[in-house]
Each structure stands twice: as structure tokens, then as C-alpha cells.
Amino acid sequence: MFSHDIIKKRILVVGANGMLGQRSIKFFARQENVQILGCSIEPEFVFDNIDYVSCDLSKRESIKKIVYDFYPDIIINAAAYTNVDKSELDRELAWKVNVKGVEYLAETCRVIDAHLIHISTDYIFDGTKGPYSETATPNPLGYYGRTKLASENALKISGSINTILRTNVLYGAADSRPDFVRWVINSIRIKNNIRIVTDQINNPTFVDDLVQAISKVIEFGKQGIYNIGGKEFLSRYDFTLKIAEYFNLDKNLITPIETKELNQPAPRPLKSGLLILKAETELGYHPHSILESLALMKRELNL
């Protein structure tokens, strides 16, 4: 009569308060026979009904304790030091979180045979000849990209069960985390003029599509590198126009500029984006179109 004592799949979400962390938890919490633990650097957690522990990825012993106490089957690493410009200055912290933290997670995964799903970025490329496939040669322009590439390389030699999901321009609904779409909407609705670059090309990724990809990786037990992105390749400016059109915003408040006019500390890859054929073929990954994604966001957030 023990057949009904279903063993639960235990999922640890690192970076649980971020946009991807929140959406992952929302998705997996609805599934049967899943036990979730969220962990993030903040003392407080956005969800009341999910187990949570505050964690600092740069502290090896505390990470080990959290992992060994919970003993997850899956770790989703949605945590990162993602401020591209600050990474140029705050190099030590960026390295500790983005590289050492990943090494600590991989180390514990190897010990308990957990599957580590790690999120990477198109910033590992220089943006001269995108969109990029999984086998394209990385050449990061800035320190943030260098840390993300180093974390991929650390995983490859870690001996852990791992999957790297590269993504770009993540947007979608999440509590208290305004994304690019909501920034555009909120700015234009209060009549702010926004300057948007015409020379950065990507295929923006709807966060719930990335969650679907994570779910497929778990379902099929896939390892290796997969690019996850949207269907449409377009400039940030054209993406902004689509948002404005969909939400009936005043397009006259959107000023087209070139990246160099922003004088940012970190260089940006321009002709970028990620080819998603491998994920479509091997994971059955089917991203929403931008308009479908905006419709879902509008409904959920009453935008």
C-alpha cells in the first residue's frame, strides 16, 4: 500500500525574489508532488506560503548548509549580479556572485547528484555577428559578460549534472520588479520622454517562456547549453514601439538614439540575440510572440 506515498520532487530556487525566481516558483508551486524552497539575499520573501531562507551566494559554507539541509533534486539558479555598468566598478562582488556562487552550487550538486539549471546571457558574445547559436565562440565585451562566461566554464568542468540556459532581454510580470515593458508604460503614461536605442538587436524573452524551458529541461532531464529567446529579432526601439502601439501610448515621447549617445561605462553587444532552433527541436520549446506576451501581461497586471 505504499504506492500512494509519492516522493516529491524537491526544487531549490536561488534568486527567488527576482523576476525569473518568482515566476518559476509560481509555476512549480501549482504542480503536484513538488516541494519548493526559495532563497535570495533579501531577508524578506515575496510569497507568504512558500518556504524561504535568506542566502548569500558568495558565502560557501552557508550555501552548502542550505543545499544539504534541503537536499534538492533540482537547483534553479536565477540569481546573478546583473548590473552591467556597476560590474565594471564592483568587480569583486560581481565575480563572487556570478562565478564563485555558481562554483559553490555546482560543488554541492555534485555531492548529492542534484541537477543544476543555470541562467546565462547573450552578453558572453561581442554582438558583431548575431544572432548566435549555442556553438558560437564567446567574446564578452564587458566585465559582466566575462563573469557569466566564467560561470559557464566553471560548470563545464565541475562534474555536476547541469544545464545552461542562455537568454536575453527578459521581460514579464513579477511582483515589485518592474521590467522593461512596465518601465516603458509607466514612463510614457506620466508623459516622460524616453530615449531608446535603435542599434541593439535582440529577441526579447518572455519570462514565462523561460520558465517553460526550465520545466522541459527538468521533464526530459536535458543537459548542456540551450538558447532561450523570443520569436522576433528586433531593435530595442522597435520593441518599444510595439509596446506603445499595444497599450495605446504616445509614440512621440519615444526618442530614437544610438547606444554610444548613452556613454555607459560598459560596452554593449549590438547585433546580438540567440538562435533557438536547438531548444525548439530538443525541448519542444514554443515561445509566445511579443503581442501574445503583452496580452498576457495586460490581463495579469491590469495594465
FIRO-703028 format. One record per residue (C-alpha): residue in three letters; residue number from 1; z, y, x. Coordinates in pm, 1 decimal, m for minus. Layout:
[Ala,NUM,[Z,Y,X]]
...
This chain:
[Met,1,[0.0,0.0,0.0]]
[Phe,2,[m25.0,233.6,300.0]]
[Ser,3,[m387.1,325.7,241.4]]
[His,4,[m291.1,641.0,48.4]]
[Asp,5,[m86.0,783.5,334.6]]
[Ile,6,[m387.2,975.2,458.5]]
[Ile,7,[m349.2,1102.9,809.4]]
[Lys,8,[m400.3,1476.7,809.3]]
[Lys,9,[m640.5,1646.0,1045.1]]
[Arg,10,[m438.0,1897.2,1243.2]]
[Ile,11,[m616.3,2222.0,1329.8]]
[Leu,12,[m473.7,2491.5,1557.0]]
[Val,13,[m645.2,2829.2,1514.9]]
[Val,14,[m589.9,3056.3,1814.5]]
[Gly,15,[m660.9,3421.1,1739.2]]
[Ala,16,[m563.6,3354.8,1378.3]]
[Asn,17,[m527.5,3723.0,1283.2]]
[Gly,18,[m882.1,3815.1,1387.1]]
[Met,19,[m1182.2,3810.2,1156.4]]
[Leu,20,[m1301.3,3463.0,1257.6]]
[Gly,21,[m944.9,3328.0,1270.3]]
[Gln,22,[m872.5,3447.5,917.2]]
[Arg,23,[m1196.1,3314.0,770.5]]
[Ser,24,[m1151.7,2978.0,946.6]]
[Ile,25,[m800.5,2940.5,808.1]]
[Lys,26,[m914.1,3037.7,456.4]]
[Phe,27,[m1191.3,2778.3,472.5]]
[Phe,28,[m991.6,2487.0,617.3]]
[Ala,29,[m680.9,2556.5,406.1]]
[Arg,30,[m887.8,2473.9,96.8]]
[Gln,31,[m970.5,2129.2,229.8]]
[Glu,32,[m764.9,1823.3,157.7]]
[Asn,33,[m571.8,1643.5,431.1]]
[Val,34,[m578.8,1932.5,674.7]]
[Gln,35,[m270.6,2079.2,837.5]]
[Ile,36,[m316.8,2422.8,993.3]]
[Leu,37,[m117.9,2622.0,1245.4]]
[Gly,38,[m222.3,2976.6,1320.6]]
[Cys,39,[m133.1,3153.3,1641.1]]
[Ser,40,[m204.9,3507.2,1760.9]]
[Ile,41,[m49.2,3764.9,1989.5]]
[Glu,42,[90.7,3966.1,1695.6]]
[Pro,43,[442.7,3892.7,1563.5]]
[Glu,44,[322.7,3916.3,1200.8]]
[Phe,45,[60.9,3699.3,1027.5]]
[Val,46,[m185.1,3799.7,754.1]]
[Phe,47,[m116.9,3486.5,544.9]]
[Asp,48,[217.6,3402.2,383.2]]
[Asn,49,[152.5,3038.0,305.7]]
[Ile,50,[28.8,2910.9,643.8]]
[Asp,51,[243.2,2805.6,939.0]]
[Tyr,52,[224.0,3060.3,1218.1]]
[Val,53,[356.5,3110.5,1567.3]]
[Ser,54,[311.9,3414.0,1788.4]]
[Cys,55,[143.2,3323.2,2116.8]]
[Asp,56,[22.0,3491.7,2432.9]]
[Leu,57,[m284.7,3314.0,2570.7]]
[Ser,58,[m212.3,3439.9,2919.6]]
[Lys,59,[121.4,3250.7,2934.7]]
[Arg,60,[51.5,2892.6,3038.3]]
[Glu,61,[389.0,2737.9,2955.4]]
[Ser,62,[412.7,2889.2,2607.1]]
[Ile,63,[57.2,2778.1,2524.4]]
[Lys,64,[137.2,2425.3,2642.1]]
[Lys,65,[453.4,2415.8,2432.8]]
[Ile,66,[272.5,2531.0,2116.0]]
[Val,67,[m6.2,2276.2,2161.4]]
[Tyr,68,[219.2,1983.3,2249.9]]
[Asp,69,[462.8,2060.8,1965.7]]
[Phe,70,[186.6,2076.0,1704.3]]
[Tyr,71,[m34.4,1809.4,1864.4]]
[Pro,72,[m363.9,1923.4,1705.5]]
[Asp,73,[m681.7,1717.8,1671.5]]
[Ile,74,[m886.8,2036.3,1684.6]]
[Ile,75,[m826.4,2372.8,1850.1]]
[Ile,76,[m1047.4,2661.5,1737.3]]
[Asn,77,[m1026.8,2933.9,1999.9]]
[Ala,78,[m1117.6,3252.3,1813.8]]
[Ala,79,[m907.8,3467.8,2047.1]]
[Ala,80,[m1058.7,3693.0,2312.0]]
[Tyr,81,[m1023.3,4025.7,2481.5]]
[Thr,82,[m1335.5,4171.9,2321.4]]
[Asn,83,[m1323.6,4542.4,2403.0]]
[Val,84,[m1638.4,4563.8,2613.6]]
[Asp,85,[m1569.8,4906.9,2763.1]]
[Lys,86,[m1195.4,4857.9,2821.8]]
[Ser,87,[m1275.4,4529.6,3000.7]]
[Glu,88,[m1429.2,4736.0,3282.7]]
[Leu,89,[m1092.9,4903.2,3343.0]]
[Asp,90,[m842.3,4642.9,3226.3]]
[Arg,91,[m997.5,4361.4,3426.0]]
[Glu,92,[m679.3,4167.2,3490.6]]
[Leu,93,[m589.0,4137.0,3122.8]]
[Ala,94,[m949.4,4056.5,3020.8]]
[Trp,95,[m956.4,3775.4,3279.1]]
[Lys,96,[m614.2,3640.8,3181.1]]
[Val,97,[m705.4,3612.5,2811.6]]
[Asn,98,[m1073.1,3520.5,2832.2]]
[Val,99,[m1063.1,3285.2,3130.9]]
[Lys,100,[m710.1,3170.4,3216.9]]
[Gly,101,[m620.4,3130.7,2846.9]]
[Val,102,[m921.8,2905.7,2795.5]]
[Glu,103,[m826.6,2703.1,3104.2]]
[Tyr,104,[m474.8,2650.7,2963.9]]
[Leu,105,[m611.8,2538.5,2626.1]]
[Ala,106,[m859.3,2301.3,2791.1]]
[Glu,107,[m583.5,2157.4,3009.5]]
[Thr,108,[m366.9,2073.2,2708.1]]
[Cys,109,[m666.9,1940.0,2513.1]]
[Arg,110,[m745.4,1701.0,2794.7]]
[Val,111,[m390.7,1563.8,2787.5]]
[Ile,112,[m381.8,1499.1,2410.6]]
[Asp,113,[m754.6,1430.6,2354.3]]
[Ala,114,[m794.9,1729.3,2122.7]]
[His,115,[m1138.2,1883.1,2061.8]]
[Leu,116,[m1159.1,2247.8,2173.6]]
[Ile,117,[m1411.9,2466.6,1991.5]]
[His,118,[m1457.9,2786.1,2189.7]]
[Ile,119,[m1640.4,3102.0,2082.6]]
[Ser,120,[m1868.6,3269.0,2336.2]]
[Thr,121,[m2118.6,3553.9,2323.1]]
[Asp,122,[m2472.3,3674.1,2394.6]]
[Tyr,123,[m2309.3,3920.3,2639.9]]
[Ile,124,[m2337.7,3647.3,2903.8]]
[Phe,125,[m2707.8,3749.4,2917.1]]
[Asp,126,[m2859.8,4069.0,3054.6]]
[Gly,127,[m3072.1,4142.0,2747.2]]
[Thr,128,[m3402.3,4175.7,2929.4]]
[Lys,129,[m3584.6,3890.8,2758.1]]
[Gly,130,[m3401.9,3777.6,2449.1]]
[Pro,131,[m3362.4,3612.5,2210.8]]
[Tyr,132,[m3203.9,3339.3,2422.0]]
[Ser,133,[m3187.1,2962.0,2388.8]]
[Glu,134,[m2887.9,2750.6,2493.3]]
[Thr,135,[m3058.9,2669.1,2824.2]]
[Ala,136,[m3148.0,3027.3,2924.7]]
[Thr,137,[m2999.3,3146.1,3253.6]]
[Pro,138,[m2695.3,3372.8,3207.8]]
[Asn,139,[m2674.2,3704.4,3391.8]]
[Pro,140,[m2393.7,3918.5,3246.7]]
[Leu,141,[m2420.1,4295.7,3288.3]]
[Gly,142,[m2054.4,4388.4,3242.8]]
[Tyr,143,[m1709.9,4251.6,3316.2]]
[Tyr,144,[m1653.7,4129.4,2959.2]]
[Gly,145,[m1969.5,3917.5,2982.7]]
[Arg,146,[m1857.5,3787.8,3320.7]]
[Thr,147,[m1523.7,3671.6,3180.0]]
[Lys,148,[m1695.5,3496.8,2888.0]]
[Leu,149,[m1938.2,3320.7,3122.5]]
[Ala,150,[m1647.5,3220.3,3348.2]]
[Ser,151,[m1469.0,3069.4,3047.1]]
[Glu,152,[m1778.3,2863.0,2961.8]]
[Asn,153,[m1795.9,2738.8,3320.7]]
[Ala,154,[m1422.7,2659.4,3320.2]]
[Leu,155,[m1473.2,2446.6,3007.9]]
[Lys,156,[m1769.1,2260.6,3154.8]]
[Ile,157,[m1559.9,2133.7,3447.0]]
[Ser,158,[m1233.5,2091.0,3252.4]]
[Gly,159,[m1282.4,1728.3,3148.6]]
[Ser,160,[m1181.1,1824.2,2793.6]]
[Ile,161,[m1367.4,1744.3,2472.3]]
[Asn,162,[m1522.7,2081.5,2397.1]]
[Thr,163,[m1793.5,2270.0,2211.2]]
[Ile,164,[m1907.0,2622.6,2294.4]]
[Leu,165,[m2046.3,2829.3,2008.1]]
[Arg,166,[m2224.6,3142.7,2126.5]]
[Thr,167,[m2257.3,3418.6,1869.7]]
[Asn,168,[m2344.5,3788.1,1839.6]]
[Val,169,[m2263.2,4093.3,1621.8]]
[Leu,170,[m2010.0,3924.6,1395.6]]
[Tyr,171,[m1961.0,4081.8,1052.0]]
[Gly,172,[m1797.9,3980.1,725.8]]
[Ala,173,[m1489.1,4003.1,509.1]]
[Ala,174,[m1142.0,3982.2,656.7]]
[Asp,175,[m809.4,4146.8,573.2]]
[Ser,176,[m721.4,4457.6,770.7]]
[Arg,177,[m1011.2,4401.8,1011.7]]
[Pro,178,[m1293.1,4640.9,924.5]]
[Asp,179,[m1620.5,4505.9,1061.6]]
[Phe,180,[m1944.4,4692.1,1135.6]]
[Val,181,[m2061.2,4672.2,773.0]]
[Arg,182,[m1744.3,4826.3,630.6]]
[Trp,183,[m1736.8,5087.9,906.5]]
[Val,184,[m2089.0,5195.2,805.7]]
[Ile,185,[m1999.6,5200.9,434.1]]
[Asn,186,[m1670.6,5387.0,481.1]]
[Ser,187,[m1818.9,5641.0,723.1]]
[Ile,188,[m2113.7,5733.9,503.2]]
[Arg,189,[m1907.6,5743.9,183.6]]
[Ile,190,[m1684.3,6012.1,335.7]]
[Lys,191,[m2002.1,6194.7,447.7]]
[Asn,192,[m1960.8,6125.3,819.4]]
[Asn,193,[m2278.7,6135.6,1025.2]]
[Ile,194,[m2309.6,5813.6,1226.4]]
[Arg,195,[m2521.0,5763.9,1538.0]]
[Ile,196,[m2671.3,5417.1,1562.3]]
[Val,197,[m2873.4,5269.4,1847.0]]
[Thr,198,[m3236.7,5171.8,1795.1]]
[Asp,199,[m3274.1,4975.9,2120.1]]
[Gln,200,[m3016.5,4696.6,2083.4]]
[Ile,201,[m3178.1,4393.2,1917.8]]
[Asn,202,[m2970.0,4104.6,1781.8]]
[Asn,203,[m2948.4,3855.5,1498.5]]
[Pro,204,[m2616.1,3959.8,1339.2]]
[Thr,205,[m2389.0,3670.6,1246.7]]
[Phe,206,[m2214.3,3649.1,910.1]]
[Val,207,[m1863.8,3527.7,992.6]]
[Asp,208,[m1861.4,3266.5,713.5]]
[Asp,209,[m2178.0,3114.7,862.7]]
[Leu,210,[m1995.2,3077.7,1193.5]]
[Val,211,[m1710.0,2903.9,1008.0]]
[Gln,212,[m1967.4,2665.7,854.3]]
[Ala,213,[m2094.5,2588.0,1203.9]]
[Ile,214,[m1738.7,2514.2,1322.3]]
[Ser,215,[m1694.1,2284.4,1023.0]]
[Lys,216,[m2016.5,2097.8,1108.7]]
[Val,217,[m1911.9,2060.6,1472.8]]
[Ile,218,[m1586.3,1900.1,1354.3]]
[Glu,219,[m1761.0,1683.1,1095.1]]
[Phe,220,[m2018.9,1546.4,1340.8]]
[Gly,221,[m1796.6,1552.1,1649.9]]
[Lys,222,[m2060.0,1750.1,1840.4]]
[Gln,223,[m2000.6,1868.4,2195.9]]
[Gly,224,[m2196.7,2103.1,2420.6]]
[Ile,225,[m2336.8,2451.7,2359.4]]
[Tyr,226,[m2478.8,2581.6,2031.0]]
[Asn,227,[m2612.7,2925.3,1947.5]]
[Ile,228,[m2493.3,3054.2,1610.4]]
[Gly,229,[m2650.9,3364.5,1459.9]]
[Gly,230,[m2830.2,3505.7,1160.3]]
[Lys,231,[m3188.0,3451.2,1044.7]]
[Glu,232,[m3308.1,3805.5,1114.5]]
[Phe,233,[m3363.5,3972.9,1451.3]]
[Leu,234,[m3340.6,4349.5,1420.8]]
[Ser,235,[m3206.6,4662.9,1587.4]]
[Arg,236,[m2858.8,4787.7,1509.2]]
[Tyr,237,[m3025.3,5088.8,1346.5]]
[Asp,238,[m3237.7,4871.5,1115.1]]
[Phe,239,[m2929.5,4664.1,1031.5]]
[Thr,240,[m2752.1,4986.5,934.6]]
[Leu,241,[m3045.8,5093.0,715.6]]
[Lys,242,[m3028.4,4757.2,533.9]]
[Ile,243,[m2657.0,4811.9,467.8]]
[Ala,244,[m2720.9,5166.9,345.8]]
[Glu,245,[m3001.4,5051.5,119.3]]
[Tyr,246,[m2799.3,4769.8,m32.8]]
[Phe,247,[m2494.4,4989.3,m102.6]]
[Asn,248,[m2696.5,5297.9,m208.4]]
[Leu,249,[m2568.2,5511.6,77.5]]
[Asp,250,[m2720.8,5834.3,205.8]]
[Lys,251,[m2955.7,5732.6,487.7]]
[Asn,252,[m2980.5,6094.0,603.3]]
[Leu,253,[m2633.7,6052.5,753.8]]
[Ile,254,[m2764.9,5782.1,992.3]]
[Thr,255,[m2898.7,5928.1,1317.3]]
[Pro,256,[m3110.5,5704.7,1540.8]]
[Ile,257,[m3021.2,5724.8,1910.8]]
[Glu,258,[m3073.8,5521.8,2228.9]]
[Thr,259,[m2791.9,5329.6,2394.5]]
[Lys,260,[m2798.2,5545.9,2707.8]]
[Glu,261,[m2702.9,5850.5,2496.8]]
[Leu,262,[m2361.5,5692.9,2429.1]]
[Asn,263,[m2265.6,5699.2,2800.4]]
[Gln,264,[m2048.7,5388.4,2759.6]]
[Pro,265,[m1854.6,5257.5,3062.0]]
[Ala,266,[m2005.1,4907.1,3023.3]]
[Pro,267,[m2380.6,4843.6,3013.6]]
[Arg,268,[m2508.7,4665.8,2700.6]]
[Pro,269,[m2770.9,4390.1,2679.5]]
[Leu,270,[m3056.6,4543.7,2479.8]]
[Lys,271,[m3320.7,4282.6,2395.1]]
[Ser,272,[m3078.4,4010.1,2300.6]]
[Gly,273,[m2996.9,3775.9,2013.4]]
[Leu,274,[m2969.3,3398.4,2002.9]]
[Leu,275,[m3220.1,3131.8,1901.0]]
[Ile,276,[m3053.8,2896.1,1651.8]]
[Leu,277,[m3301.8,2607.0,1630.2]]
[Lys,278,[m3066.3,2360.3,1801.3]]
[Ala,279,[m2783.3,2435.3,1555.0]]
[Glu,280,[m3023.3,2412.6,1260.1]]
[Thr,281,[m3153.6,2077.8,1382.1]]
[Glu,282,[m2835.3,1909.4,1508.7]]
[Leu,283,[m2566.3,2066.1,1289.8]]
[Gly,284,[m2764.2,2130.5,971.6]]
[Tyr,285,[m2673.7,2497.9,1016.1]]
[His,286,[m2820.9,2726.2,747.3]]
[Pro,287,[m2725.9,3092.6,778.7]]
[His,288,[m2735.9,3339.9,490.2]]
[Ser,289,[m2984.1,3624.4,501.7]]
[Ile,290,[m2833.8,3969.2,562.1]]
[Leu,291,[m2884.1,4063.9,197.4]]
[Glu,292,[m2716.9,3743.3,78.1]]
[Ser,293,[m2424.6,3811.9,312.2]]
[Leu,294,[m2388.7,4171.0,190.5]]
[Ala,295,[m2388.4,4046.4,m169.8]]
[Leu,296,[m2106.3,3802.7,m87.8]]
[Met,297,[m1907.8,4077.3,86.4]]
[Lys,298,[m1961.5,4318.0,m202.4]]
[Arg,299,[m1831.6,4063.7,m450.8]]
[Glu,300,[m1528.6,3962.3,m248.4]]
[Leu,301,[m1420.7,4307.2,m132.6]]
[Asn,302,[m1535.5,4512.0,m434.7]]
[Leu,303,[m1732.4,4734.9,m201.7]]
